[in-house]
Amino acid sequence: MKDYLLLIRGCTSSTLSPDQMQNHLQKCRTWIEKLKKDGVYKGGQPLADEAKLVHANKSVVTDGPYAESKDLVSGYIIVQASSLSQAAEIAKGKPMLESDGGIEVREIKDLMSM
């Protein structure tokens, strides 16, 4: 089994009513509990909206990143799967995909074995 990063993009909860938001959060909690029960969940968290971007020369730090809201990274989840395809299947269960956003699925490489 390998570790995969599910990079959650564009989850725009600001358009939801408080009741819709609570319903959405409960669906997310239920989904994560299922991943835990299945033994594939390793961790994850939502991310704050505010960010800083440190540029290559290290002397320039800017606010941002600024991108279209559909492209902003709003959180991440780390799962274990046997392949990229299986990790993508796991990602398909994320409740946010019912309305908007997307999930980028990437294998996490082991730096020590490179």
Stockholm file with secondary structure:
# STOCKHOLM 1.0

chainA/1-114         MKDYLLLIRGCTSSTLSPDQMQNHLQKCRTWIEKLKKDGVYKGGQPLADEAKLVHANKSVVTDGPYAESKDLVSGYIIVQASSLSQAAEIAKGKPMLESDGGIEVREIKDLMSM
#=GR chainA/1-114 SS CEEEEEEEECCCGGGSCHHHHHHHHHHHHHHHHHHHHHTCEEEEEECCSCCEEECTTSSCEEECCCCCGGGSEEEEEEEEESSHHHHHHHHTTCGGGGTSCEEEEEECCCGGGC
#=GC SS_cons         CEEEEEEEECCCGGGSCHHHHHHHHHHHHHHHHHHHHHTCEEEEEECCSCCEEECTTSSCEEECCCCCGGGSEEEEEEEEESSHHHHHHHHTTCGGGGTSCEEEEEECCCGGGC
//
